Amino acid sequence: MITTRKRLGTSQLQNKQGCALAKFGWRAVALTVPLLIVACGPWSGASASHSRATPPSTSSTPRTLRTLAASVQSTPPFYEVRTGRVKGLGPVLVDGQGMTLYLFVPDKRSGRSTCYKLCAEGWPPLRLPAGITRPVAGRGVKASLLRTTRRTDGTTQVMYNRWPLYLWVGDSEPGQATGQGINNLGGLWYVLSPDGNAITAHP
C-alpha cells in the first residue's frame, strides 16, 4: 500500500507539472529562450567567431593617401613657367597648366606692362597669387630669366627676360597658340622661346 501511494503521488506530481507547463508553458519558454541565448551565445563556436567583429582592413588607405599626395605634388601651380610644344612653333613658354604664354610688343622688353583695362581682359597677365612673391621655374626654362613686375593695381605679374607674360582668352587648351602674330588691342603678340625671345613664325 505504501508503494502504491508513492507511485500515485509521483504520477499525480507529474500530472500537476504537466498541467502547469501546459498552462504557463508559453510564458516559461518566452522567459527561458533569451536566457539560453545569452548563456550559450559566447560559447557557440561558429556564431562566436562571427560575433567578434573584425575591424575593416585599412591596408589600402595609406596607399590611397600616398597616391593622392603624389598627385597633388606633381601638379604644378598655374603661375609656374615652363616649356611646352605648339605644332609649327616648337618649344614655347607655357604656364603651369600648359597654356601658351605671350609677350606684348609695345611693352618693349622694358620690365613694365602697358596692357590694362580691355587689353588685360583679352590678354590676362600671368599674376602671382596673394602671398606668393617669387615665380616658379619649371621644366626647360632658365630660372635666371624669371622676374616679376608690379602692376598699377598692386598685383604682381611674372616676367621672362624682362618681357611681362600674358595668356590669351582665345586659347582653350594646351598646345594652342591662336594669338600668335595677331595685332590686337594696341599691338602685336608673340609666343616666347625658352631663351626669352619672340617667335615671329606662324604655325
N, C-alpha and C positions, 0 to 999 in steps of 0.2 A: 504493500500500500504506500509505503514511504517513497519507493522508487517511482511508482505511478504518479504520485503527486509532484515529484521533482520533474518528471518528464512533462507532465501537464503544465507545470509552471514555466518550464523552458519554452514549450510550444506557445503558451499564452504570451510570454515575453516577446517571442519572435513575431507573433501576430500584431502585438501592440507597436513594435518597432516598424513593422511593415506599414501599418496604418499611419504612423507618424510620418514616415517617409513619403507615403502617398499624399498625405495632407500638406506637408511642408516641403516636399521634395524640391519643387522649383525654386523655393527660397534658399534652400540649402545649397543647391547647385549654383545659384547666382552668386552666393557668398563664397563658395568653395573654389570655383574656377579661377577668379582673379588671384586668390591666394596661391593656387597651384602654379599659375603663370609666373607670379613674382618669385616664388620659391624655386621654381625649376629653370626659369629663364637663363640665368648666368651659367647654368651647368649644361645646357643643351649644346652639343658640340658644333653642329652646322650653323644654328642660328646665332650662337655666341660669336662665332668668327665673323659673321656679317654685322652683328650689332656693334662691334667695335669699329667705329668709323675710322677709315684710313684717310689721312689728310691728302688733299689733291696734290698731284705732282707739280712741283714748281721748277722742274729742271729746264723747261723751255722759257721761263720768264727771264732769267738773266740773259739768255741768248737773244731774246726779242729786244730787251733794253739795249744790249750792245749793238744790235743791228740798227736800231733807231738812232742811237748816239752817233754811230759811224755815218749814217745818212745825213744827220744834221751837220756834222763836222765837215763832210765832203761837199756840202752846198755852199758855194762862195757867196759873200754878201753882194747885193746888187751894185754897190759902188766900187767893187773891185774892177781893175782894168787889166785885161789880158788879151791874148790874141785869138782870133777865130779866122775862119775862111769864108770868103764870098766868091762864088763862081765868077771867073773872069777878072777878079781883082787880086786874088791870092790872099796872103795873111794880112789882116787888118785889125785895128783895135776894136774890142768889144767890151761890154760891161760884164758884171758877174752873172747875168742871166743869158749871156750870149748875144745880146742885141748890139748892132753896129753903132759905133761912135763916130762923130763928125767934128770937123773944125769949121769955123765961120771965117771966111777970108777977110772981112772987114775988121776982125779982131787983130790982124796984122802981127800975130805972134808977140803981142805986147804984154801978155800976162794979165790982161783985163778983158772982161766981156763987154761987148757992145750990143748984145741981144737981150732985149727986155720987152715987156708987155706982150703984144701979139706975137712977136718973134719968139719969145720964150714959151708961149703956148704951143706953137707949132714945132719948136725945137727945144724941148725941155733940157735945161742944163743938168749935167751929172753932178748932183749935190751929195755932200756927206750928210748923214742924219745927225740930229742934235746929239751932242755928247761925243761924237767921233771927230777927231782932229787931224788924223792922218789918212791918206788914201792907201789902198791895198794893191800891191803889185802882184799880179797873177802870172800864169804861165806865158813865157815868151816876151815879156816886156822888161824894160830897163828901169829898175826902181829909182835910179838917179834922175830920171826924166820926169818922175811924178812929183807934182807940186799942187798947191791949192791957191785959189784966189777968192777974195772977199767980194761978194756981190752987194749992190746998193741996198738990197732988202735985208742984209745981215746974214744971209746964208753963205755956206762955203761950197765953192764949185771946184771940181777936180780939173787939173790941167796936165797936159803931157807935152814936154818940150816947149813949154810956155804957150801952148795952144789950149784955151778953155774947151772942154769937151761937152758935146751935146748928143742927145738922141733925136730921132725923127719920128713923129707920130704916124707917118706913112708906113713904117716897118711894123709888121705884126708878129714876126717870128725870127729866130736866129738864122743867119745865112742870107738875109735880105739886105739890100743897100739901095732902096728905091729913091733915096735922097741924093745919091751920088751925082755930082756935077750940075745940080739944078740951081737956077738963080731964083731965090725965094726970100721974101721978106727982108730985102735990103742987101742981098749979096749972094755969092756962090758958096756952095757947101761941098766938102770933100771928105772922104774917109782918110784915115791915117795909117801909115805903115808902122811896123814895130820900131822903126828909128825915129818916129815922130814927125815925119814929113807927109805932105799932102800927096795922095794918089789921084792924079787927074784923069786916068784912063776911065773908060766907060765899060761896064760889064756886058 
